[in-house]
Amino acid sequence: MANPLPWFETEEREGRMFVFDPLRRRFVALTPEEKVRQQMLCLLVEHLHVPAGLLAVEYSVKVNGLDKRADAVVFGTDGHPVMIVECKAATVKLTEAVLEQAIRYHSALRPKYLLLSNGNVTYCYLVDGQTLSPLDHLPDYAEMTAQ
């Protein structure tokens, strides 16, 4: 069976590269951060079995009255967020500030998992109340949505 999601299809327009985002169903500028986001979206759908229809890209989040956007949010079948995905360009270190950004999004959405990646390094955390526990693996969708 052919892959229904055309990951990493690119085109050049007026000297700029664009990548087709099969979830947003449109070409978007291929920035260094977008490259990592597309890699993570592919990983989530193709390897961690997240249903594409339950994955939102550039999801709007209100944090302390300000409009922000999480790079991606995975939802359970009940519509509740189960994972926030925060992506950075490969040249950006995943520092405490990046984790704090994801935690701010968490305060609004309350998912079980936080995933941070710059394409070179990926961290995943289980959130239980005020406790962040680093995981030694990436949970698949069944694990993300297990009670």
BANU-354742 format. One record per residue: residue number from 1; x, y, z of N, C-alpha, C, CB in turn; residue in one letter. Coordinates in steps of 0.02 Angstrom, whole numbers, plus 50000, padded with zeros to 5 digits. Glycine has a CB too. Layout:
BEGIN
<num=NUM&npx=X&npy=Y&npz=Z&capx=X&capy=Y&capz=Z&cpx=X&cpy=Y&cpz=Z&cbpx=X&cbpy=Y&cbpz=Z&residuo=A> $
...
//
This chain:
BEGIN
<num=1&npx=50042&npy=49941&npz=50000&capx=50000&capy=50000&capz=50000&cpx=50044&cpy=50062&cpz=50000&cbpx=49952&cbpy=50000&cbpz=50061&residuo=M> $
<num=2&npx=50028&npy=50110&npz=49959&capx=50067&capy=50172&capz=49954&cpx=50055&cpy=50214&cpz=50016&cbpx=50048&cbpy=50211&cbpz=49890&residuo=A> $
<num=3&npx=50106&npy=50251&npz=50035&capx=50100&capy=50297&capz=50091&cpx=50052&cpy=50353&cpz=50073&cbpx=50170&cbpy=50327&cbpz=50111&residuo=N> $
<num=4&npx=49996&npy=50360&npz=50111&capx=49948&capy=50412&capz=50095&cpx=49972&cpy=50482&cpz=50112&cbpx=49883&cbpy=50398&cbpz=50130&residuo=P> $
<num=5&npx=50024&npy=50489&npz=50153&capx=50049&capy=50554&capz=50172&cpx=50117&cpy=50566&cpz=50138&cbpx=50056&cbpy=50560&cbpz=50249&residuo=L> $
<num=6&npx=50120&npy=50615&npz=50093&capx=50182&capy=50627&capz=50055&cpx=50233&cpy=50667&cpz=50095&cbpx=50166&cbpy=50664&cbpz=49990&residuo=P> $
<num=7&npx=50267&npy=50635&npz=50142&capx=50316&capy=50669&capz=50183&cpx=50374&cpy=50694&cpz=50141&cbpx=50341&cbpy=50624&cbpz=50239&residuo=W> $
<num=8&npx=50397&npy=50753&npz=50156&capx=50459&capy=50782&capz=50131&cpx=50458&cpy=50798&cpz=50056&cbpx=50515&cbpy=50735&cbpz=50145&residuo=F> $
<num=9&npx=50400&npy=50810&npz=50028&capx=50395&capy=50833&capz=49959&cpx=50412&cpy=50907&cpz=49960&cbpx=50323&cbpy=50820&cbpz=49928&residuo=E> $
<num=10&npx=50462&npy=50927&npz=49921&capx=50484&capy=50996&capz=49921&cpx=50477&cpy=51027&cpz=49852&cbpx=50557&cbpy=51002&cbpz=49946&residuo=T> $
<num=11&npx=50476&npy=51094&npz=49852&capx=50478&capy=51131&capz=49789&cpx=50511&cpy=51198&cpz=49802&cbpx=50406&cbpy=51141&cbpz=49759&residuo=E> $
<num=12&npx=50539&npy=51225&npz=49749&capx=50572&capy=51291&capz=49755&cpx=50527&cpy=51343&cpz=49721&cbpx=50643&cbpy=51290&cbpz=49723&residuo=E> $
<num=13&npx=50519&npy=51399&npz=49756&capx=50481&capy=51455&capz=49728&cpx=50521&cpy=51518&cpz=49739&cbpx=50410&cbpy=51460&cbpz=49760&residuo=R> $
<num=14&npx=50537&npy=51552&npz=49686&capx=50572&capy=51616&capz=49690&cpx=50634&cpy=51612&cpz=49735&cbpx=50525&cbpy=51670&cbpz=49715&residuo=E> $
<num=15&npx=50671&npy=51559&npz=49728&capx=50733&capy=51551&capz=49765&cpx=50725&cpy=51526&cpz=49837&cbpx=50769&cbpy=51615&cbpz=49766&residuo=G> $
<num=16&npx=50664&npy=51512&npz=49858&capx=50652&capy=51486&capz=49926&cpx=50625&cpy=51416&cpz=49922&cbpx=50603&cbpy=51532&cbpz=49965&residuo=R> $
<num=17&npx=50645&npy=51374&npz=49971&capx=50621&capy=51305&capz=49974&cpx=50559&cpy=51301&cpz=50017&cbpx=50677&cbpy=51259&cbpz=50001&residuo=M> $
<num=18&npx=50513&npy=51258&npz=49994&capx=50451&capy=51245&capz=50030&cpx=50443&cpy=51169&cpz=50036&cbpx=50389&cbpy=51276&cbpz=49993&residuo=F> $
<num=19&npx=50411&npy=51148&npz=50090&capx=50397&capy=51077&capz=50100&cpx=50321&cpy=51069&cpz=50106&cbpx=50434&cbpy=51050&cbpz=50164&residuo=V> $
<num=20&npx=50296&npy=51014&npz=50079&capx=50225&capy=51001&capz=50084&cpx=50210&cpy=50970&cpz=50152&cbpx=50200&cbpy=50955&cbpz=50027&residuo=F> $
<num=21&npx=50166&npy=51002&npz=50190&capx=50145&capy=50975&capz=50254&cpx=50080&cpy=50938&cpz=50242&cbpx=50136&cbpy=51032&cbpz=50309&residuo=D> $
<num=22&npx=50082&npy=50871&npz=50244&capx=50021&capy=50833&capz=50229&cpx=49967&cpy=50841&cpz=50281&cbpx=50039&cbpy=50760&cbpz=50222&residuo=P> $
<num=23&npx=49984&npy=50863&npz=50341&capx=49932&capy=50873&capz=50392&cpx=49896&cpy=50940&cpz=50382&cbpx=49963&cbpy=50871&cbpz=50461&residuo=L> $
<num=24&npx=49934&npy=50991&npz=50363&capx=49903&capy=51056&capz=50349&cpx=49879&cpy=51061&cpz=50277&cbpx=49952&cbpy=51113&cbpz=50364&residuo=R> $
<num=25&npx=49900&npy=51011&npz=50236&capx=49881&capy=51006&capz=50166&cpx=49901&cpy=51067&cpz=50124&cbpx=49806&cbpy=50996&cbpz=50160&residuo=R> $
<num=26&npx=49962&npy=51090&npz=50138&capx=49988&capy=51146&capz=50099&cpx=50064&cpy=51149&cpz=50104&cbpx=49956&cbpy=51213&cbpz=50123&residuo=R> $
<num=27&npx=50094&npy=51185&npz=50057&capx=50166&capy=51196&capz=50060&cpx=50180&cpy=51251&cpz=50111&cbpx=50194&cbpy=51215&cbpz=49991&residuo=F> $
<num=28&npx=50232&npy=51242&npz=50150&capx=50254&capy=51292&capz=50200&cpx=50329&cpy=51303&cpz=50190&cbpx=50238&cbpy=51268&cbpz=50273&residuo=V> $
<num=29&npx=50353&npy=51362&npz=50209&capx=50424&capy=51378&capz=50202&cpx=50465&cpy=51327&cpz=50240&cbpx=50438&cbpy=51449&cbpz=50228&residuo=A> $
<num=30&npx=50517&npy=51302&npz=50207&capx=50561&capy=51251&capz=50237&cpx=50616&cpy=51286&cpz=50277&cbpx=50592&cbpy=51205&cbpz=50183&residuo=L> $
<num=31&npx=50597&npy=51309&npz=50337&capx=50645&capy=51339&capz=50383&cpx=50680&cpy=51283&cpz=50420&cbpx=50611&cbpy=51389&cbpz=50433&residuo=T> $
<num=32&npx=50736&npy=51297&npz=50454&capx=50768&capy=51244&capz=50494&cpx=50721&cpy=51214&cpz=50547&cbpx=50830&cbpy=51272&cbpz=50528&residuo=P> $
<num=33&npx=50679&npy=51256&npz=50578&capx=50631&capy=51229&capz=50627&cpx=50578&cpy=51187&cpz=50593&cbpx=50599&cbpy=51286&cbpz=50667&residuo=E> $
<num=34&npx=50554&npy=51209&npz=50535&capx=50503&capy=51171&capz=50499&cpx=50529&cpy=51102&cpz=50478&cbpx=50479&cbpy=51209&cbpz=50437&residuo=E> $
<num=35&npx=50593&npy=51099&npz=50461&capx=50623&capy=51034&capz=50443&cpx=50617&cpy=50986&cpz=50502&cbpx=50698&cbpy=51042&cbpz=50423&residuo=K> $
<num=36&npx=50633&npy=51009&npz=50562&capx=50627&capy=50967&capz=50622&cpx=50554&cpy=50950&cpz=50635&cbpx=50659&cbpy=51003&cbpz=50684&residuo=V> $
<num=37&npx=50509&npy=50999&npz=50628&capx=50438&capy=50986&capz=50640&cpx=50413&cpy=50931&cpz=50593&cbpx=50396&cbpy=51051&cbpz=50630&residuo=R> $
<num=38&npx=50432&npy=50935&npz=50529&capx=50410&capy=50883&capz=50481&cpx=50438&cpy=50815&cpz=50499&cbpx=50430&cbpy=50902&cbpz=50410&residuo=Q> $
<num=39&npx=50500&npy=50813&npz=50521&capx=50530&capy=50749&capz=50543&cpx=50491&cpy=50721&cpz=50603&cbpx=50604&cbpy=50759&cbpz=50562&residuo=Q> $
<num=40&npx=50473&npy=50764&npz=50650&capx=50437&capy=50741&capz=50709&cpx=50365&cpy=50719&cpz=50691&cbpx=50435&cbpy=50796&cbpz=50763&residuo=M> $
<num=41&npx=50332&npy=50756&npz=50646&capx=50265&capy=50737&capz=50625&cpx=50266&cpy=50669&cpz=50591&cbpx=50235&cbpy=50790&cbpz=50579&residuo=L> $
<num=42&npx=50315&npy=50658&npz=50549&capx=50323&capy=50593&capz=50515&cpx=50335&cpy=50538&cpz=50566&cbpx=50381&cbpy=50596&cbpz=50464&residuo=C> $
<num=43&npx=50378&npy=50550&npz=50615&capx=50392&capy=50502&capz=50668&cpx=50328&cpy=50485&cpz=50706&cbpx=50446&cbpy=50529&cbpz=50717&residuo=L> $
<num=44&npx=50290&npy=50536&npz=50725&capx=50229&capy=50525&capz=50763&cpx=50179&cpy=50483&cpz=50724&cbpx=50197&cbpy=50592&cbpz=50781&residuo=L> $
<num=45&npx=50168&npy=50499&npz=50660&capx=50117&capy=50465&capz=50621&cpx=50142&cpy=50396&cpz=50598&cbpx=50098&cbpy=50507&cbpz=50560&residuo=V> $
<num=46&npx=50201&npy=50394&npz=50569&capx=50225&capy=50332&capz=50538&cpx=50253&cpy=50280&cpz=50587&cbpx=50278&cbpy=50349&cbpz=50488&residuo=E> $
<num=47&npx=50284&npy=50303&npz=50641&capx=50318&capy=50256&capz=50686&cpx=50284&cpy=50250&cpz=50754&cbpx=50389&cbpy=50277&cbpz=50696&residuo=H> $
<num=48&npx=50252&npy=50303&npz=50777&capx=50220&capy=50301&capz=50843&cpx=50144&cpy=50292&cpz=50835&cbpx=50236&cbpy=50364&cbpz=50884&residuo=L> $
<num=49&npx=50121&npy=50286&npz=50774&capx=50052&capy=50268&capz=50757&cpx=50000&cpy=50318&cpz=50782&cbpx=50036&cbpy=50201&cbpz=50785&residuo=H> $
<num=50&npx=50018&npy=50382&npz=50783&capx=49970&capy=50434&capz=50800&cpx=49925&cpy=50444&cpz=50739&cbpx=50006&cbpy=50502&cbpz=50820&residuo=V> $
<num=51&npx=49859&npy=50439&npz=50747&capx=49815&capy=50452&capz=50690&cpx=49823&cpy=50524&cpz=50666&cbpx=49740&cbpy=50438&cbpz=50709&residuo=P> $
<num=52&npx=49835&npy=50533&npz=50601&capx=49847&capy=50600&capz=50574&cpx=49790&cpy=50648&cpz=50591&cbpx=49855&cbpy=50596&cbpz=50498&residuo=A> $
<num=53&npx=49729&npy=50624&npz=50595&capx=49672&capy=50666&capz=50611&cpx=49671&cpy=50690&cpz=50684&cbpx=49609&cbpy=50630&cbpz=50595&residuo=G> $
<num=54&npx=49713&npy=50660&npz=50726&capx=49716&capy=50679&capz=50797&cpx=49780&cpy=50716&cpz=50813&cbpx=49709&cbpy=50617&cbpz=50841&residuo=L> $
<num=55&npx=49811&npy=50745&npz=50762&capx=49873&capy=50782&capz=50770&cpx=49864&cpy=50852&cpz=50741&cbpx=49933&cbpy=50744&cbpz=50736&residuo=L> $
<num=56&npx=49870&npy=50902&npz=50783&capx=49862&capy=50972&capz=50761&cpx=49930&cpy=51005&cpz=50756&cbpx=49816&cbpy=51011&cbpz=50809&residuo=A> $
<num=57&npx=49942&npy=51041&npz=50702&capx=50006&capy=51075&capz=50690&cpx=49996&cpy=51150&cpz=50703&cbpx=50032&cbpy=51062&cbpz=50617&residuo=V> $
<num=58&npx=50045&npy=51181&npz=50736&capx=50042&capy=51252&capz=50754&cpx=49975&cpy=51266&cpz=50789&cbpx=50050&cbpy=51297&cbpz=50692&residuo=E> $
<num=59&npx=49964&npy=51231&npz=50844&capx=49902&capy=51234&capz=50882&cpx=49901&cpy=51295&cpz=50926&cbpx=49893&cbpy=51170&cbpz=50924&residuo=Y> $
<num=60&npx=49848&npy=51335&npz=50921&capx=49842&capy=51396&capz=50961&cpx=49830&cpy=51380&cpz=51034&cbpx=49784&cbpy=51440&cbpz=50934&residuo=S> $
<num=61&npx=49868&npy=51415&npz=51077&capx=49864&capy=51405&capz=51149&cpx=49864&cpy=51474&cpz=51181&cbpx=49924&cbpy=51362&cbpz=51176&residuo=V> $
<num=62&npx=49820&npy=51485&npz=51229&capx=49819&capy=51547&capz=51269&cpx=49861&cpy=51535&cpz=51331&cbpx=49746&cbpy=51570&cbpz=51287&residuo=K> $
<num=63&npx=49915&npy=51574&npz=51338&capx=49959&capy=51568&capz=51396&cpx=49963&cpy=51637&cpz=51430&cbpx=50031&cbpy=51542&cbpz=51376&residuo=V> $
<num=64&npx=49938&npy=51640&npz=51492&capx=49937&capy=51704&capz=51529&cpx=49906&cpy=51760&cpz=51487&cbpx=50008&cbpy=51722&cbpz=51550&residuo=N> $
<num=65&npx=49852&npy=51745&npz=51452&capx=49818&capy=51795&capz=51413&cpx=49848&cpy=51810&cpz=51345&cbpx=49814&cbpy=51857&cbpz=51451&residuo=G> $
<num=66&npx=49905&npy=51778&npz=51330&capx=49939&capy=51789&capz=51266&cpx=49926&cpy=51731&cpz=51218&cbpx=50015&cbpy=51799&cbpz=51276&residuo=L> $
<num=67&npx=49919&npy=51747&npz=51154&capx=49910&capy=51695&capz=51104&cpx=49978&cpy=51666&cpz=51085&cbpx=49874&cbpy=51723&cbpz=51041&residuo=D> $
<num=68&npx=49986&npy=51601&npz=51094&capx=50047&capy=51566&capz=51076&cpx=50028&cpy=51508&cpz=51030&cbpx=50085&cbpy=51540&cbpz=51140&residuo=K> $
<num=69&npx=50079&npy=51474&npz=51002&capx=50067&capy=51416&capz=50960&cpx=50114&cpy=51360&cpz=50978&cbpx=50073&cbpy=51435&cbpz=50885&residuo=R> $
<num=70&npx=50087&npy=51304&npz=50996&capx=50127&capy=51244&capz=51006&cpx=50142&cpy=51215&cpz=50937&cbpx=50090&cbpy=51191&cbpz=51051&residuo=A> $
<num=71&npx=50202&npy=51189&npz=50928&capx=50220&capy=51162&capz=50862&cpx=50172&cpy=51107&cpz=50841&cbpx=50292&cbpy=51135&cbpz=50863&residuo=D> $
<num=72&npx=50155&npy=51062&npz=50887&capx=50106&capy=51010&capz=50872&cpx=50076&cpy=50986&cpz=50938&cbpx=50140&cbpy=50950&cbpz=50833&residuo=A> $
<num=73&npx=50015&npy=50963&npz=50933&capx=49980&capy=50934&capz=50990&cpx=49947&cpy=50870&cpz=50967&cbpx=49927&cbpy=50985&cbpz=51020&residuo=V> $
<num=74&npx=49958&npy=50816&npz=51006&capx=49925&capy=50752&capz=50993&cpx=49864&cpy=50749&cpz=51039&cbpx=49975&cbpy=50692&cbpz=51007&residuo=V> $
<num=75&npx=49808&npy=50728&npz=51010&capx=49745&capy=50722&capz=51048&cpx=49725&cpy=50650&cpz=51055&cbpx=49690&cbpy=50762&cbpz=51013&residuo=F> $
<num=76&npx=49692&npy=50635&npz=51111&capx=49661&capy=50570&capz=51121&cpx=49596&cpy=50568&cpz=51081&cbpx=49649&cbpy=50555&cbpz=51196&residuo=G> $
<num=77&npx=49567&npy=50509&npz=51077&capx=49504&capy=50503&capz=51040&cpx=49447&cpy=50541&cpz=51075&cbpx=49485&cbpy=50430&cbpz=51033&residuo=T> $
<num=78&npx=49457&npy=50559&npz=51138&capx=49407&capy=50599&capz=51175&cpx=49416&cpy=50674&cpz=51163&cbpx=49411&cbpy=50583&cbpz=51249&residuo=D> $
<num=79&npx=49466&npy=50693&npz=51123&capx=49478&capy=50763&capz=51108&cpx=49523&cpy=50798&cpz=51158&cbpx=49414&cbpy=50799&cbpz=51105&residuo=G> $
<num=80&npx=49546&npy=50762&npz=51209&capx=49590&capy=50792&capz=51260&cpx=49663&cpy=50787&cpz=51236&cbpx=49581&cbpy=50758&cbpz=51329&residuo=H> $
<num=81&npx=49703&npy=50841&npz=51243&capx=49773&capy=50838&capz=51224&cpx=49811&cpy=50786&cpz=51266&cbpx=49806&cbpy=50907&cbpz=51231&residuo=P> $
<num=82&npx=49852&npy=50745&npz=51233&capx=49893&capy=50696&capz=51269&cpx=49967&cpy=50711&cpz=51263&cbpx=49878&cbpy=50626&cbpz=51244&residuo=V> $
<num=83&npx=49987&npy=50751&npz=51213&capx=50058&capy=50767&capz=51205&cpx=50066&cpy=50834&cpz=51171&cbpx=50094&cbpy=50712&cbpz=51164&residuo=M> $
<num=84&npx=50113&npy=50873&npz=51197&capx=50135&capy=50935&capz=51164&cpx=50203&cpy=50921&cpz=51134&cbpx=50138&cbpy=50996&cbpz=51214&residuo=I> $
<num=85&npx=50213&npy=50942&npz=51072&capx=50276&capy=50933&capz=51037&cpx=50306&cpy=51002&cpz=51024&cbpx=50267&cbpy=50893&cbpz=50970&residuo=V> $
<num=86&npx=50365&npy=51014&npz=51049&capx=50400&capy=51078&capz=51038&cpx=50463&cpy=51064&cpz=50998&cbpx=50417&cbpy=51113&cbpz=51107&residuo=E> $
<num=87&npx=50469&npy=51096&npz=50940&capx=50526&capy=51086&capz=50895&cpx=50569&cpy=51148&cpz=50891&cbpx=50501&cbpy=51065&cbpz=50825&residuo=C> $
<num=88&npx=50633&npy=51138&npz=50886&capx=50681&capy=51191&capz=50875&cpx=50726&cpy=51172&cpz=50817&cbpx=50723&cbpy=51205&cbpz=50940&residuo=K> $
<num=89&npx=50757&npy=51220&npz=50787&capx=50805&capy=51207&capz=50732&cpx=50863&cpy=51165&cpz=50760&cbpx=50831&cbpy=51274&cbpz=50701&residuo=A> $
<num=90&npx=50896&npy=51129&npz=50716&capx=50951&capy=51085&capz=50737&cpx=51007&cpy=51123&cpz=50772&cbpx=50978&cbpy=51049&cbpz=50676&residuo=A> $
<num=91&npx=51014&npy=51187&npz=50757&capx=51067&capy=51227&capz=50788&cpx=51048&cpy=51255&cpz=50856&cbpx=51086&cbpy=51285&cbpz=50742&residuo=T> $
<num=92&npx=50986&npy=51245&npz=50877&capx=50962&capy=51271&capz=50941&cpx=50968&cpy=51217&cpz=50994&cbpx=50889&cbpy=51297&cbpz=50936&residuo=V> $
<num=93&npx=51002&npy=51232&npz=51049&capx=51009&capy=51184&capz=51104&cpx=50943&cpy=51178&cpz=51142&cbpx=51067&cbpy=51204&cbpz=51152&residuo=K> $
<num=94&npx=50929&npy=51118&npz=51164&capx=50869&capy=51107&capz=51204&cpx=50885&cpy=51123&cpz=51277&cbpx=50842&cbpy=51034&cbpz=51196&residuo=L> $
<num=95&npx=50878&npy=51185&npz=51294&capx=50896&capy=51210&capz=51360&cpx=50835&cpy=51209&cpz=51406&cbpx=50925&cbpy=51281&cbpz=51355&residuo=T> $
<num=96&npx=50847&npy=51230&npz=51467&capx=50793&capy=51237&capz=51516&cpx=50740&cpy=51286&cpz=51490&cbpx=50821&cbpy=51261&cbpz=51584&residuo=E> $
<num=97&npx=50760&npy=51337&npz=51453&capx=50712&capy=51386&capz=51426&cpx=50663&cpy=51352&cpz=51378&cbpx=50750&cbpy=51443&cbpz=51391&residuo=A> $
<num=98&npx=50687&npy=51305&npz=51338&capx=50643&capy=51269&capz=51291&cpx=50594&cpy=51226&cpz=51331&cbpx=50685&cbpy=51225&cbpz=51243&residuo=V> $
<num=99&npx=50619&npy=51193&npz=51383&capx=50575&capy=51152&capz=51425&cpx=50523&cpy=51197&cpz=51459&cbpx=50616&cbpy=51114&cbpz=51478&residuo=L> $
<num=100&npx=50544&npy=51255&npz=51483&capx=50497&capy=51302&capz=51515&cpx=50443&cpy=51325&cpz=51467&cbpx=50536&cbpy=51363&cbpz=51544&residuo=E> $
<num=101&npx=50461&npy=51335&npz=51404&capx=50412&capy=51353&capz=51353&cpx=50359&cpy=51298&cpz=51347&cbpx=50446&cbpy=51366&cbpz=51284&residuo=Q> $
<num=102&npx=50381&npy=51236&npz=51343&capx=50334&capy=51180&capz=51339&cpx=50292&cpy=51174&cpz=51402&cbpx=50372&cbpy=51114&cbpz=51327&residuo=A> $
<num=103&npx=50321&npy=51189&npz=51459&capx=50284&capy=51186&capz=51522&cpx=50230&cpy=51240&cpz=51523&cbpx=50331&cbpy=51195&cbpz=51583&residuo=I> $
<num=104&npx=50245&npy=51299&npz=51496&capx=50193&capy=51351&capz=51491&cpx=50135&cpy=51328&cpz=51449&cbpx=50224&cbpy=51417&cbpz=51462&residuo=R> $
<num=105&npx=50149&npy=51295&npz=51393&capx=50095&capy=51268&capz=51351&cpx=50057&cpy=51214&cpz=51390&cbpx=50124&cbpy=51239&cbpz=51285&residuo=Y> $
<num=106&npx=50095&npy=51175&npz=51428&capx=50064&capy=51122&capz=51469&cpx=50014&cpy=51152&cpz=51518&cbpx=50118&cbpy=51082&cbpz=51506&residuo=H> $
<num=107&npx=50031&npy=51210&npz=51547&capx=49987&capy=51240&capz=51596&cpx=49918&cpy=51256&cpz=51567&cbpx=50018&cbpy=51305&cbpz=51624&residuo=S> $
<num=108&npx=49915&npy=51267&npz=51502&capx=49851&capy=51281&capz=51468&cpx=49816&cpy=51218&cpz=51445&cbpx=49862&cbpy=51328&cbpz=51410&residuo=A> $
<num=109&npx=49853&npy=51168&npz=51422&capx=49823&capy=51109&capz=51390&cpx=49820&cpy=51047&cpz=51434&cbpx=49861&cbpy=51093&cbpz=51329&residuo=L> $
<num=110&npx=49867&npy=51040&npz=51481&capx=49870&capy=50984&capz=51528&cpx=49876&cpy=50914&cpz=51496&cbpx=49809&cbpy=50985&cbpz=51571&residuo=R> $
<num=111&npx=49921&npy=50905&npz=51448&capx=49930&capy=50837&capz=51421&cpx=49974&cpy=50796&cpz=51469&cbpx=49962&cbpy=50840&cbpz=51351&residuo=P> $
<num=112&npx=49977&npy=50731&npz=51455&capx=50019&capy=50685&capz=51495&cpx=50092&cpy=50688&cpz=51475&cbpx=49994&cbpy=50614&cbpz=51487&residuo=K> $
<num=113&npx=50107&npy=50708&npz=51413&capx=50176&capy=50705&capz=51388&cpx=50198&cpy=50771&cpz=51357&cbpx=50181&cbpy=50650&cbpz=51336&residuo=Y> $
<num=114&npx=50263&npy=50784&npz=51364&capx=50297&capy=50839&capz=51330&cpx=50353&cpy=50808&cpz=51288&cbpx=50325&cbpy=50893&cbpz=51380&residuo=L> $
<num=115&npx=50358&npy=50828&npz=51225&capx=50411&capy=50803&capz=51181&cpx=50448&cpy=50864&cpz=51154&cbpx=50382&cbpy=50759&cbpz=51123&residuo=L> $
<num=116&npx=50514&npy=50865&npz=51163&capx=50556&capy=50919&capz=51138&cpx=50607&cpy=50889&cpz=51090&cbpx=50592&cbpy=50956&cbpz=51197&residuo=L> $
<num=117&npx=50618&npy=50923&npz=51033&capx=50667&capy=50897&capz=50986&cpx=50698&cpy=50953&cpz=50945&cbpx=50636&cbpy=50846&cbpz=50940&residuo=S> $
<num=118&npx=50762&npy=50945&npz=50930&capx=50796&capy=50989&capz=50882&cpx=50820&cpy=50948&cpz=50823&cbpx=50855&cbpy=51027&cbpz=50915&residuo=N> $
<num=119&npx=50795&npy=50887&npz=50817&capx=50815&capy=50842&capz=50763&cpx=50876&cpy=50802&cpz=50778&cbpx=50826&cbpy=50882&cbpz=50701&residuo=G> $
<num=120&npx=50920&npy=50828&npz=50821&capx=50980&capy=50792&capz=50843&cpx=50968&cpy=50757&cpz=50909&cbpx=51040&cbpy=50839&cbpz=50847&residuo=N> $
<num=121&npx=50933&npy=50792&npz=50953&capx=50919&capy=50768&capz=51020&cpx=50843&cpy=50773&cpz=51031&cbpx=50959&cbpy=50809&cbpz=51075&residuo=V> $
<num=122&npx=50815&npy=50722&npz=51061&capx=50743&capy=50722&capz=51076&cpx=50734&cpy=50700&cpz=51148&cbpx=50704&cbpy=50675&cbpz=51027&residuo=T> $
<num=123&npx=50693&npy=50738&npz=51184&capx=50677&capy=50722&capz=51253&cpx=50601&cpy=50714&cpz=51258&cbpx=50703&cbpy=50777&cbpz=51303&residuo=Y> $
<num=124&npx=50581&npy=50664&npz=51298&capx=50510&capy=50655&capz=51311&cpx=50500&cpy=50649&cpz=51386&cbpx=50483&cbpy=50592&cbpz=51274&residuo=C> $
<num=125&npx=50449&npy=50683&npz=51411&capx=50434&capy=50684&capz=51482&cpx=50362&cpy=50662&cpz=51494&cbpx=50447&cbpy=50753&cbpz=51512&residuo=Y> $
<num=126&npx=50353&npy=50624&npz=51547&capx=50287&capy=50608&capz=51573&cpx=50272&cpy=50659&cpz=51627&cbpx=50282&cbpy=50534&cbpz=51600&residuo=L> $
<num=127&npx=50214&npy=50690&npz=51624&capx=50195&capy=50741&capz=51673&cpx=50142&cpy=50712&cpz=51718&cbpx=50170&cbpy=50806&cbpz=51637&residuo=V> $
<num=128&npx=50156&npy=50712&npz=51783&capx=50109&capy=50687&capz=51833&cpx=50103&cpy=50740&cpz=51887&cbpx=50132&cbpy=50617&cbpz=51863&residuo=D> $
<num=129&npx=50050&npy=50779&npz=51883&capx=50043&capy=50835&capz=51930&cpx=50098&cpy=50886&cpz=51918&cbpx=50044&cbpy=50810&cbpz=52003&residuo=G> $
<num=130&npx=50139&npy=50897&npz=51970&capx=50195&capy=50944&capz=51965&cpx=50261&cpy=50908&cpz=51948&cbpx=50202&cbpy=50983&cbpz=52030&residuo=Q> $
<num=131&npx=50258&npy=50843&npz=51936&capx=50319&capy=50803&capz=51925&cpx=50330&cpy=50789&cpz=51852&cbpx=50315&cbpy=50737&cbpz=51963&residuo=T> $
<num=132&npx=50390&npy=50806&npz=51828&capx=50412&capy=50789&capz=51760&cpx=50460&cpy=50731&cpz=51765&cbpx=50446&cbpy=50851&cbpz=51725&residuo=L> $
<num=133&npx=50443&npy=50676&npz=51732&capx=50486&capy=50618&capz=51732&cpx=50512&cpy=50606&cpz=51661&cbpx=50449&cbpy=50555&cbpz=51758&residuo=S> $
<num=134&npx=50579&npy=50610&npz=51652&capx=50606&capy=50596&capz=51585&cpx=50596&cpy=50522&cpz=51568&cbpx=50681&cbpy=50614&cbpz=51582&residuo=P> $
<num=135&npx=50578&npy=50510&npz=51505&capx=50568&capy=50441&capz=51482&cpx=50630&cpy=50419&cpz=51442&cbpx=50505&cbpy=50436&cbpz=51439&residuo=L> $
<num=136&npx=50642&npy=50355&npz=51442&capx=50698&capy=50327&capz=51404&cpx=50675&cpy=50302&cpz=51335&cbpx=50732&cbpy=50271&cbpz=51443&residuo=D> $
<num=137&npx=50613&npy=50317&npz=51318&capx=50585&capy=50297&capz=51253&cpx=50532&cpy=50347&cpz=51233&cbpx=50555&cbpy=50224&cbpz=51257&residuo=H> $
<num=138&npx=50511&npy=50343&npz=51170&capx=50455&capy=50383&capz=51146&cpx=50392&cpy=50340&cpz=51148&cbpx=50468&cbpy=50411&cbpz=51074&residuo=L> $
<num=139&npx=50340&npy=50361&npz=51183&capx=50280&capy=50320&capz=51187&cpx=50243&cpy=50319&cpz=51120&cbpx=50234&cbpy=50346&cbpz=51242&residuo=P> $
<num=140&npx=50216&npy=50261&npz=51103&capx=50174&capy=50260&capz=51043&cpx=50104&cpy=50283&cpz=51063&cbpx=50172&cbpy=50188&cbpz=51012&residuo=D> $
<num=141&npx=50060&npy=50288&npz=51014&capx=49994&capy=50317&capz=51027&cpx=49955&cpy=50275&cpz=51079&cbpx=49954&cbpy=50323&cbpz=50962&residuo=Y> $
<num=142&npx=49961&npy=50210&npz=51076&capx=49926&capy=50167&capz=51125&cpx=49949&cpy=50184&cpz=51196&cbpx=49939&cbpy=50092&cbpz=51109&residuo=A> $
<num=143&npx=50014&npy=50193&npz=51205&capx=50040&capy=50210&capz=51271&cpx=50018&cpy=50281&cpz=51291&cbpx=50117&cbpy=50204&cbpz=51272&residuo=E> $
<num=144&npx=50020&npy=50327&npz=51244&capx=50000&capy=50396&capz=51258&cpx=49928&cpy=50399&cpz=51284&cbpx=50007&cbpy=50440&cbpz=51196&residuo=M> $
<num=145&npx=49886&npy=50358&npz=51257&capx=49814&capy=50363&capz=51272&cpx=49791&cpy=50311&cpz=51323&cbpx=49774&cbpy=50355&cbpz=51209&residuo=T> $
<num=146&npx=49837&npy=50270&npz=51348&capx=49818&capy=50220&capz=51400&cpx=49801&cpy=50256&cpz=51465&cbpx=49876&cbpy=50169&cbpz=51412&residuo=A> $
<num=147&npx=49753&npy=50230&npz=51500&capx=49733&capy=50261&capz=51564&cpx=49784&cpy=50246&cpz=51615&cbpx=49665&cbpy=50237&cbpz=51588&residuo=Q> $
//
